[in-house]
Amino acid sequence: MTAILDARGLKCPLPVLRARKAMKEVAVGGLLKVLATDPGAPKDFVHFCETTGHELVESSESEGVYSLIIRKSA
């Protein structure tokens, strides 16, 4: 099951901070889908994954909403 974090309307750094907190509830190997409208979110989540070891599985944008799927590492 994929957990979903709706961070639409939040500005940097709130989407990443909320995702960091939400990842604590995700099992190792599990997925967190983040929905964000901040244009910096894709870049922020690349950096987040590089620093935490989590894997950015997918990053897409549709009608101004960024969808980022992150797999939790050990």
PDB file of N, CA, C and O in Angstrom:
ATOM      1  N   MET A   1       0.836  -1.187   0.000  1.00  0.00           N
ATOM      2  CA  MET A   1       0.000   0.000   0.000  1.00  0.00           C
ATOM      3  C   MET A   1       0.877   1.246   0.000  1.00  0.00           C
ATOM      4  O   MET A   1       1.886   1.302   0.703  1.00  0.00           O
ATOM      5  N   THR A   2       0.501   2.217  -0.768  1.00  0.00           N
ATOM      6  CA  THR A   2       1.248   3.466  -0.860  1.00  0.00           C
ATOM      7  C   THR A   2       0.596   4.508   0.042  1.00  0.00           C
ATOM      8  O   THR A   2      -0.601   4.777  -0.058  1.00  0.00           O
ATOM      9  N   ALA A   3       1.412   5.093   0.931  1.00  0.00           N
ATOM     10  CA  ALA A   3       0.922   6.191   1.765  1.00  0.00           C
ATOM     11  C   ALA A   3       0.903   7.451   0.906  1.00  0.00           C
ATOM     12  O   ALA A   3       1.733   7.603   0.010  1.00  0.00           O
ATOM     13  N   ILE A   4      -0.038   8.354   1.173  1.00  0.00           N
ATOM     14  CA  ILE A   4      -0.144   9.590   0.391  1.00  0.00           C
ATOM     15  C   ILE A   4      -0.035  10.778   1.321  1.00  0.00           C
ATOM     16  O   ILE A   4      -0.698  10.843   2.356  1.00  0.00           O
ATOM     17  N   LEU A   5       0.817  11.724   0.934  1.00  0.00           N
ATOM     18  CA  LEU A   5       0.978  12.974   1.668  1.00  0.00           C
ATOM     19  C   LEU A   5       0.544  14.102   0.739  1.00  0.00           C
ATOM     20  O   LEU A   5       1.160  14.328  -0.302  1.00  0.00           O
ATOM     21  N   ASP A   6      -0.510  14.801   1.118  1.00  0.00           N
ATOM     22  CA  ASP A   6      -0.996  15.927   0.316  1.00  0.00           C
ATOM     23  C   ASP A   6      -0.338  17.195   0.838  1.00  0.00           C
ATOM     24  O   ASP A   6      -0.730  17.733   1.873  1.00  0.00           O
ATOM     25  N   ALA A   7       0.673  17.668   0.104  1.00  0.00           N
ATOM     26  CA  ALA A   7       1.404  18.875   0.500  1.00  0.00           C
ATOM     27  C   ALA A   7       1.091  20.028  -0.456  1.00  0.00           C
ATOM     28  O   ALA A   7       1.854  20.990  -0.548  1.00  0.00           O
ATOM     29  N   ARG A   8      -0.035  19.926  -1.166  1.00  0.00           N
ATOM     30  CA  ARG A   8      -0.407  20.991  -2.100  1.00  0.00           C
ATOM     31  C   ARG A   8      -0.665  22.280  -1.327  1.00  0.00           C
ATOM     32  O   ARG A   8      -1.296  22.273  -0.270  1.00  0.00           O
ATOM     33  N   GLY A   9      -0.169  23.373  -1.868  1.00  0.00           N
ATOM     34  CA  GLY A   9      -0.355  24.673  -1.239  1.00  0.00           C
ATOM     35  C   GLY A   9       0.732  25.030  -0.238  1.00  0.00           C
ATOM     36  O   GLY A   9       0.790  26.166   0.233  1.00  0.00           O
ATOM     37  N   LEU A  10       1.593  24.075   0.094  1.00  0.00           N
ATOM     38  CA  LEU A  10       2.671  24.344   1.046  1.00  0.00           C
ATOM     39  C   LEU A  10       3.929  24.787   0.304  1.00  0.00           C
ATOM     40  O   LEU A  10       4.236  24.282  -0.775  1.00  0.00           O
ATOM     41  N   LYS A  11       4.645  25.728   0.890  1.00  0.00           N
ATOM     42  CA  LYS A  11       5.883  26.231   0.290  1.00  0.00           C
ATOM     43  C   LYS A  11       7.084  25.563   0.945  1.00  0.00           C
ATOM     44  O   LYS A  11       7.008  25.086   2.078  1.00  0.00           O
ATOM     45  N   CYS A  12       8.196  25.539   0.210  1.00  0.00           N
ATOM     46  CA  CYS A  12       9.457  25.009   0.710  1.00  0.00           C
ATOM     47  C   CYS A  12       9.784  25.679   2.043  1.00  0.00           C
ATOM     48  O   CYS A  12       9.630  26.895   2.153  1.00  0.00           O
ATOM     49  N   PRO A  13      10.219  24.954   3.036  1.00  0.00           N
ATOM     50  CA  PRO A  13      10.603  23.531   3.056  1.00  0.00           C
ATOM     51  C   PRO A  13       9.515  22.606   3.596  1.00  0.00           C
ATOM     52  O   PRO A  13       9.794  21.443   3.884  1.00  0.00           O
ATOM     53  N   LEU A  14       8.288  23.090   3.739  1.00  0.00           N
ATOM     54  CA  LEU A  14       7.241  22.287   4.384  1.00  0.00           C
ATOM     55  C   LEU A  14       6.960  20.938   3.715  1.00  0.00           C
ATOM     56  O   LEU A  14       6.806  19.948   4.430  1.00  0.00           O
ATOM     57  N   PRO A  15       6.884  20.843   2.372  1.00  0.00           N
ATOM     58  CA  PRO A  15       6.627  19.512   1.792  1.00  0.00           C
ATOM     59  C   PRO A  15       7.679  18.479   2.205  1.00  0.00           C
ATOM     60  O   PRO A  15       7.337  17.339   2.520  1.00  0.00           O
ATOM     61  N   VAL A  16       8.942  18.868   2.203  1.00  0.00           N
ATOM     62  CA  VAL A  16      10.014  17.939   2.582  1.00  0.00           C
ATOM     63  C   VAL A  16       9.942  17.609   4.071  1.00  0.00           C
ATOM     64  O   VAL A  16      10.119  16.453   4.458  1.00  0.00           O
ATOM     65  N   LEU A  17       9.687  18.604   4.901  1.00  0.00           N
ATOM     66  CA  LEU A  17       9.595  18.354   6.338  1.00  0.00           C
ATOM     67  C   LEU A  17       8.434  17.413   6.658  1.00  0.00           C
ATOM     68  O   LEU A  17       8.570  16.513   7.487  1.00  0.00           O
ATOM     69  N   ARG A  18       7.309  17.620   6.010  1.00  0.00           N
ATOM     70  CA  ARG A  18       6.147  16.742   6.232  1.00  0.00           C
ATOM     71  C   ARG A  18       6.440  15.333   5.707  1.00  0.00           C
ATOM     72  O   ARG A  18       6.028  14.341   6.308  1.00  0.00           O
ATOM     73  N   ALA A  19       7.157  15.257   4.581  1.00  0.00           N
ATOM     74  CA  ALA A  19       7.502  13.938   4.022  1.00  0.00           C
ATOM     75  C   ALA A  19       8.457  13.201   4.951  1.00  0.00           C
ATOM     76  O   ALA A  19       8.319  11.994   5.149  1.00  0.00           O
ATOM     77  N   ARG A  20       9.418  13.912   5.521  1.00  0.00           N
ATOM     78  CA  ARG A  20      10.365  13.288   6.458  1.00  0.00           C
ATOM     79  C   ARG A  20       9.596  12.663   7.624  1.00  0.00           C
ATOM     80  O   ARG A  20       9.893  11.545   8.044  1.00  0.00           O
ATOM     81  N   LYS A  21       8.610  13.392   8.140  1.00  0.00           N
ATOM     82  CA  LYS A  21       7.790  12.897   9.249  1.00  0.00           C
ATOM     83  C   LYS A  21       6.936  11.706   8.802  1.00  0.00           C
ATOM     84  O   LYS A  21       6.834  10.707   9.514  1.00  0.00           O
ATOM     85  N   ALA A  22       6.325  11.818   7.622  1.00  0.00           N
ATOM     86  CA  ALA A  22       5.457  10.759   7.106  1.00  0.00           C
ATOM     87  C   ALA A  22       6.231   9.472   6.834  1.00  0.00           C
ATOM     88  O   ALA A  22       5.683   8.380   6.984  1.00  0.00           O
ATOM     89  N   MET A  23       7.495   9.585   6.438  1.00  0.00           N
ATOM     90  CA  MET A  23       8.308   8.401   6.129  1.00  0.00           C
ATOM     91  C   MET A  23       8.506   7.524   7.359  1.00  0.00           C
ATOM     92  O   MET A  23       8.748   6.324   7.224  1.00  0.00           O
ATOM     93  N   LYS A  24       8.407   8.098   8.550  1.00  0.00           N
ATOM     94  CA  LYS A  24       8.573   7.314   9.777  1.00  0.00           C
ATOM     95  C   LYS A  24       7.481   6.261   9.909  1.00  0.00           C
ATOM     96  O   LYS A  24       7.677   5.236  10.562  1.00  0.00           O
ATOM     97  N   GLU A  25       6.331   6.512   9.291  1.00  0.00           N
ATOM     98  CA  GLU A  25       5.198   5.579   9.363  1.00  0.00           C
ATOM     99  C   GLU A  25       5.207   4.555   8.226  1.00  0.00           C
ATOM    100  O   GLU A  25       4.397   3.628   8.223  1.00  0.00           O
ATOM    101  N   VAL A  26       6.117   4.717   7.261  1.00  0.00           N
ATOM    102  CA  VAL A  26       6.177   3.828   6.094  1.00  0.00           C
ATOM    103  C   VAL A  26       7.155   2.694   6.387  1.00  0.00           C
ATOM    104  O   VAL A  26       8.251   2.932   6.895  1.00  0.00           O
ATOM    105  N   ALA A  27       6.767   1.478   6.071  1.00  0.00           N
ATOM    106  CA  ALA A  27       7.645   0.320   6.262  1.00  0.00           C
ATOM    107  C   ALA A  27       8.817   0.382   5.282  1.00  0.00           C
ATOM    108  O   ALA A  27       8.705   0.970   4.206  1.00  0.00           O
ATOM    109  N   VAL A  28       9.933  -0.225   5.662  1.00  0.00           N
ATOM    110  CA  VAL A  28      11.087  -0.288   4.767  1.00  0.00           C
ATOM    111  C   VAL A  28      10.651  -0.955   3.464  1.00  0.00           C
ATOM    112  O   VAL A  28      10.024  -2.015   3.474  1.00  0.00           O
ATOM    113  N   GLY A  29      10.989  -0.322   2.349  1.00  0.00           N
ATOM    114  CA  GLY A  29      10.580  -0.819   1.038  1.00  0.00           C
ATOM    115  C   GLY A  29       9.223  -0.291   0.606  1.00  0.00           C
ATOM    116  O   GLY A  29       8.817  -0.476  -0.542  1.00  0.00           O
ATOM    117  N   GLY A  30       8.518   0.366   1.522  1.00  0.00           N
ATOM    118  CA  GLY A  30       7.201   0.918   1.216  1.00  0.00           C
ATOM    119  C   GLY A  30       7.316   2.221   0.447  1.00  0.00           C
ATOM    120  O   GLY A  30       8.399   2.792   0.313  1.00  0.00           O
ATOM    121  N   LEU A  31       6.182   2.680  -0.054  1.00  0.00           N
ATOM    122  CA  LEU A  31       6.157   3.880  -0.888  1.00  0.00           C
ATOM    123  C   LEU A  31       5.376   5.009  -0.224  1.00  0.00           C
ATOM    124  O   LEU A  31       4.379   4.789   0.463  1.00  0.00           O
ATOM    125  N   LEU A  32       5.863   6.216  -0.454  1.00  0.00           N
ATOM    126  CA  LEU A  32       5.149   7.428  -0.050  1.00  0.00           C
ATOM    127  C   LEU A  32       4.962   8.262  -1.306  1.00  0.00           C
ATOM    128  O   LEU A  32       5.927   8.580  -2.001  1.00  0.00           O
ATOM    129  N   LYS A  33       3.719   8.613  -1.590  1.00  0.00           N
ATOM    130  CA  LYS A  33       3.421   9.489  -2.731  1.00  0.00           C
ATOM    131  C   LYS A  33       3.152  10.878  -2.175  1.00  0.00           C
ATOM    132  O   LYS A  33       2.277  11.065  -1.329  1.00  0.00           O
ATOM    133  N   VAL A  34       3.917  11.850  -2.664  1.00  0.00           N
ATOM    134  CA  VAL A  34       3.768  13.228  -2.220  1.00  0.00           C
ATOM    135  C   VAL A  34       3.143  14.035  -3.360  1.00  0.00           C
ATOM    136  O   VAL A  34       3.604  13.977  -4.500  1.00  0.00           O
ATOM    137  N   LEU A  35       2.103  14.778  -3.042  1.00  0.00           N
ATOM    138  CA  LEU A  35       1.494  15.701  -3.997  1.00  0.00           C
ATOM    139  C   LEU A  35       1.872  17.103  -3.550  1.00  0.00           C
ATOM    140  O   LEU A  35       1.614  17.480  -2.406  1.00  0.00           O
ATOM    141  N   ALA A  36       2.479  17.878  -4.437  1.00  0.00           N
ATOM    142  CA  ALA A  36       2.949  19.213  -4.074  1.00  0.00           C
ATOM    143  C   ALA A  36       2.726  20.184  -5.227  1.00  0.00           C
ATOM    144  O   ALA A  36       2.703  19.788  -6.392  1.00  0.00           O
ATOM    145  N   THR A  37       2.561  21.462  -4.886  1.00  0.00           N
ATOM    146  CA  THR A  37       2.401  22.491  -5.910  1.00  0.00           C
ATOM    147  C   THR A  37       3.584  23.451  -5.946  1.00  0.00           C
ATOM    148  O   THR A  37       3.674  24.284  -6.848  1.00  0.00           O
ATOM    149  N   ASP A  38       4.488  23.349  -4.983  1.00  0.00           N
ATOM    150  CA  ASP A  38       5.675  24.213  -4.958  1.00  0.00           C
ATOM    151  C   ASP A  38       6.580  23.842  -6.133  1.00  0.00           C
ATOM    152  O   ASP A  38       7.003  22.691  -6.241  1.00  0.00           O
ATOM    153  N   PRO A  39       6.887  24.807  -7.023  1.00  0.00           N
ATOM    154  CA  PRO A  39       7.722  24.490  -8.197  1.00  0.00           C
ATOM    155  C   PRO A  39       9.104  23.955  -7.839  1.00  0.00           C
ATOM    156  O   PRO A  39       9.746  23.315  -8.672  1.00  0.00           O
ATOM    157  N   GLY A  40       9.573  24.200  -6.627  1.00  0.00           N
ATOM    158  CA  GLY A  40      10.882  23.697  -6.204  1.00  0.00           C
ATOM    159  C   GLY A  40      10.835  22.278  -5.672  1.00  0.00           C
ATOM    160  O   GLY A  40      11.877  21.688  -5.389  1.00  0.00           O
ATOM    161  N   ALA A  41       9.638  21.721  -5.531  1.00  0.00           N
ATOM    162  CA  ALA A  41       9.492  20.393  -4.915  1.00  0.00           C
ATOM    163  C   ALA A  41      10.299  19.291  -5.612  1.00  0.00           C
ATOM    164  O   ALA A  41      10.967  18.520  -4.924  1.00  0.00           O
ATOM    165  N   PRO A  42      10.266  19.184  -6.949  1.00  0.00           N
ATOM    166  CA  PRO A  42      11.040  18.090  -7.567  1.00  0.00           C
ATOM    167  C   PRO A  42      12.523  18.149  -7.201  1.00  0.00           C
ATOM    168  O   PRO A  42      13.127  17.129  -6.867  1.00  0.00           O
ATOM    169  N   LYS A  43      13.099  19.333  -7.265  1.00  0.00           N
ATOM    170  CA  LYS A  43      14.521  19.492  -6.919  1.00  0.00           C
ATOM    171  C   LYS A  43      14.745  19.218  -5.434  1.00  0.00           C
ATOM    172  O   LYS A  43      15.728  18.581  -5.056  1.00  0.00           O
ATOM    173  N   ASP A  44      13.837  19.698  -4.603  1.00  0.00           N
ATOM    174  CA  ASP A  44      13.950  19.486  -3.158  1.00  0.00           C
ATOM    175  C   ASP A  44      13.913  18.003  -2.814  1.00  0.00           C
ATOM    176  O   ASP A  44      14.653  17.548  -1.942  1.00  0.00           O
ATOM    177  N   PHE A  45      13.055  17.244  -3.498  1.00  0.00           N
ATOM    178  CA  PHE A  45      12.940  15.826  -3.173  1.00  0.00           C
ATOM    179  C   PHE A  45      14.100  15.007  -3.733  1.00  0.00           C
ATOM    180  O   PHE A  45      14.429  13.959  -3.177  1.00  0.00           O
ATOM    181  N   VAL A  46      14.722  15.457  -4.814  1.00  0.00           N
ATOM    182  CA  VAL A  46      15.951  14.803  -5.275  1.00  0.00           C
ATOM    183  C   VAL A  46      17.007  14.933  -4.175  1.00  0.00           C
ATOM    184  O   VAL A  46      17.670  13.957  -3.822  1.00  0.00           O
ATOM    185  N   HIS A  47      17.155  16.135  -3.644  1.00  0.00           N
ATOM    186  CA  HIS A  47      18.125  16.377  -2.571  1.00  0.00           C
ATOM    187  C   HIS A  47      17.749  15.580  -1.314  1.00  0.00           C
ATOM    188  O   HIS A  47      18.616  14.982  -0.678  1.00  0.00           O
ATOM    189  N   PHE A  48      16.473  15.572  -0.961  1.00  0.00           N
ATOM    190  CA  PHE A  48      15.993  14.821   0.203  1.00  0.00           C
ATOM    191  C   PHE A  48      16.386  13.350   0.090  1.00  0.00           C
ATOM    192  O   PHE A  48      16.883  12.762   1.050  1.00  0.00           O
ATOM    193  N   CYS A  49      16.164  12.760  -1.077  1.00  0.00           N
ATOM    194  CA  CYS A  49      16.485  11.344  -1.272  1.00  0.00           C
ATOM    195  C   CYS A  49      17.989  11.096  -1.254  1.00  0.00           C
ATOM    196  O   CYS A  49      18.444  10.076  -0.737  1.00  0.00           O
ATOM    197  N   GLU A  50      18.757  12.018  -1.811  1.00  0.00           N
ATOM    198  CA  GLU A  50      20.217  11.875  -1.791  1.00  0.00           C
ATOM    199  C   GLU A  50      20.741  11.896  -0.358  1.00  0.00           C
ATOM    200  O   GLU A  50      21.670  11.158  -0.030  1.00  0.00           O
ATOM    201  N   THR A  51      20.159  12.729   0.495  1.00  0.00           N
ATOM    202  CA  THR A  51      20.677  12.867   1.863  1.00  0.00           C
ATOM    203  C   THR A  51      20.130  11.805   2.815  1.00  0.00           C
ATOM    204  O   THR A  51      20.763  11.510   3.829  1.00  0.00           O
ATOM    205  N   THR A  52      18.964  11.224   2.509  1.00  0.00           N
ATOM    206  CA  THR A  52      18.365  10.243   3.418  1.00  0.00           C
ATOM    207  C   THR A  52      18.592   8.800   2.966  1.00  0.00           C
ATOM    208  O   THR A  52      18.428   7.871   3.756  1.00  0.00           O
ATOM    209  N   GLY A  53      18.967   8.610   1.699  1.00  0.00           N
ATOM    210  CA  GLY A  53      19.151   7.262   1.177  1.00  0.00           C
ATOM    211  C   GLY A  53      17.883   6.658   0.607  1.00  0.00           C
ATOM    212  O   GLY A  53      17.916   5.548   0.075  1.00  0.00           O
ATOM    213  N   HIS A  54      16.758   7.367   0.709  1.00  0.00           N
ATOM    214  CA  HIS A  54      15.522   6.871   0.106  1.00  0.00           C
ATOM    215  C   HIS A  54      15.634   6.991  -1.416  1.00  0.00           C
ATOM    216  O   HIS A  54      16.480   7.727  -1.924  1.00  0.00           O
ATOM    217  N   GLU A  55      14.783   6.269  -2.133  1.00  0.00           N
ATOM    218  CA  GLU A  55      14.836   6.269  -3.598  1.00  0.00           C
ATOM    219  C   GLU A  55      13.655   7.045  -4.172  1.00  0.00           C
ATOM    220  O   GLU A  55      12.498   6.774  -3.851  1.00  0.00           O
ATOM    221  N   LEU A  56      13.970   8.015  -5.026  1.00  0.00           N
ATOM    222  CA  LEU A  56      12.924   8.739  -5.752  1.00  0.00           C
ATOM    223  C   LEU A  56      12.548   7.872  -6.950  1.00  0.00           C
ATOM    224  O   LEU A  56      13.278   7.812  -7.939  1.00  0.00           O
ATOM    225  N   VAL A  57      11.406   7.204  -6.852  1.00  0.00           N
ATOM    226  CA  VAL A  57      10.972   6.234  -7.864  1.00  0.00           C
ATOM    227  C   VAL A  57      10.399   6.934  -9.081  1.00  0.00           C
ATOM    228  O   VAL A  57      10.642   6.532 -10.219  1.00  0.00           O
ATOM    229  N   GLU A  58       9.629   7.994  -8.826  1.00  0.00           N
ATOM    230  CA  GLU A  58       8.948   8.677  -9.930  1.00  0.00           C
ATOM    231  C   GLU A  58       8.728  10.135  -9.573  1.00  0.00           C
ATOM    232  O   GLU A  58       8.451  10.477  -8.423  1.00  0.00           O
ATOM    233  N   SER A  59       8.857  10.988 -10.579  1.00  0.00           N
ATOM    234  CA  SER A  59       8.570  12.407 -10.414  1.00  0.00           C
ATOM    235  C   SER A  59       7.859  12.871 -11.683  1.00  0.00           C
ATOM    236  O   SER A  59       8.399  12.774 -12.785  1.00  0.00           O
ATOM    237  N   SER A  60       6.631  13.380 -11.505  1.00  0.00           N
ATOM    238  CA  SER A  60       5.879  13.844 -12.667  1.00  0.00           C
ATOM    239  C   SER A  60       5.091  15.089 -12.288  1.00  0.00           C
ATOM    240  O   SER A  60       4.966  15.434 -11.113  1.00  0.00           O
ATOM    241  N   GLU A  61       4.561  15.755 -13.311  1.00  0.00           N
ATOM    242  CA  GLU A  61       3.795  16.982 -13.085  1.00  0.00           C
ATOM    243  C   GLU A  61       2.588  16.973 -14.000  1.00  0.00           C
ATOM    244  O   GLU A  61       2.689  16.618 -15.174  1.00  0.00           O
ATOM    245  N   SER A  62       1.445  17.367 -13.456  1.00  0.00           N
ATOM    246  CA  SER A  62       0.227  17.472 -14.245  1.00  0.00           C
ATOM    247  C   SER A  62      -0.598  18.632 -13.710  1.00  0.00           C
ATOM    248  O   SER A  62      -0.985  18.648 -12.541  1.00  0.00           O
ATOM    249  N   GLU A  63      -0.861  19.594 -14.571  1.00  0.00           N
ATOM    250  CA  GLU A  63      -1.689  20.752 -14.229  1.00  0.00           C
ATOM    251  C   GLU A  63      -1.203  21.468 -12.967  1.00  0.00           C
ATOM    252  O   GLU A  63      -1.998  21.893 -12.128  1.00  0.00           O
ATOM    253  N   GLY A  64       0.124  21.592 -12.855  1.00  0.00           N
ATOM    254  CA  GLY A  64       0.704  22.336 -11.739  1.00  0.00           C
ATOM    255  C   GLY A  64       0.846  21.554 -10.448  1.00  0.00           C
ATOM    256  O   GLY A  64       1.269  22.110  -9.436  1.00  0.00           O
ATOM    257  N   VAL A  65       0.500  20.273 -10.462  1.00  0.00           N
ATOM    258  CA  VAL A  65       0.663  19.434  -9.275  1.00  0.00           C
ATOM    259  C   VAL A  65       1.771  18.418  -9.551  1.00  0.00           C
ATOM    260  O   VAL A  65       1.715  17.655 -10.516  1.00  0.00           O
ATOM    261  N   TYR A  66       2.774  18.430  -8.680  1.00  0.00           N
ATOM    262  CA  TYR A  66       3.892  17.497  -8.799  1.00  0.00           C
ATOM    263  C   TYR A  66       3.563  16.247  -8.001  1.00  0.00           C
ATOM    264  O   TYR A  66       3.095  16.331  -6.866  1.00  0.00           O
ATOM    265  N   SER A  67       3.808  15.096  -8.593  1.00  0.00           N
ATOM    266  CA  SER A  67       3.591  13.807  -7.945  1.00  0.00           C
ATOM    267  C   SER A  67       4.950  13.151  -7.805  1.00  0.00           C
ATOM    268  O   SER A  67       5.621  12.875  -8.799  1.00  0.00           O
ATOM    269  N   LEU A  68       5.351  12.905  -6.570  1.00  0.00           N
ATOM    270  CA  LEU A  68       6.662  12.333  -6.293  1.00  0.00           C
ATOM    271  C   LEU A  68       6.472  11.051  -5.489  1.00  0.00           C
ATOM    272  O   LEU A  68       5.821  11.053  -4.444  1.00  0.00           O
ATOM    273  N   ILE A  69       7.041   9.970  -5.980  1.00  0.00           N
ATOM    274  CA  ILE A  69       6.913   8.690  -5.291  1.00  0.00           C
ATOM    275  C   ILE A  69       8.287   8.299  -4.758  1.00  0.00           C
ATOM    276  O   ILE A  69       9.266   8.218  -5.500  1.00  0.00           O
ATOM    277  N   ILE A  70       8.327   8.057  -3.443  1.00  0.00           N
ATOM    278  CA  ILE A  70       9.582   7.778  -2.752  1.00  0.00           C
ATOM    279  C   ILE A  70       9.495   6.396  -2.106  1.00  0.00           C
ATOM    280  O   ILE A  70       8.508   6.072  -1.446  1.00  0.00           O
ATOM    281  N   ARG A  71      10.545   5.579  -2.306  1.00  0.00           N
ATOM    282  CA  ARG A  71      10.625   4.268  -1.670  1.00  0.00           C
ATOM    283  C   ARG A  71      11.529   4.393  -0.448  1.00  0.00           C
ATOM    284  O   ARG A  71      12.641   4.913  -0.539  1.00  0.00           O
ATOM    285  N   LYS A  72      11.046   3.916   0.688  1.00  0.00           N
ATOM    286  CA  LYS A  72      11.811   4.020   1.922  1.00  0.00           C
ATOM    287  C   LYS A  72      12.944   2.995   1.954  1.00  0.00           C
ATOM    288  O   LYS A  72      12.748   1.812   1.675  1.00  0.00           O
ATOM    289  N   SER A  73      14.122   3.482   2.298  1.00  0.00           N
ATOM    290  CA  SER A  73      15.280   2.589   2.434  1.00  0.00           C
ATOM    291  C   SER A  73      15.362   2.112   3.877  1.00  0.00           C
ATOM    292  O   SER A  73      14.608   2.561   4.740  1.00  0.00           O
ATOM    293  N   ALA A  74      16.273   1.211   4.116  1.00  0.00           N
ATOM    294  CA  ALA A  74      16.452   0.647   5.473  1.00  0.00           C
ATOM    295  C   ALA A  74      16.915   1.710   6.458  1.00  0.00           C
ATOM    296  O   ALA A  74      17.114   1.414   7.636  1.00  0.00           O
TER     297      ALA A  74
END
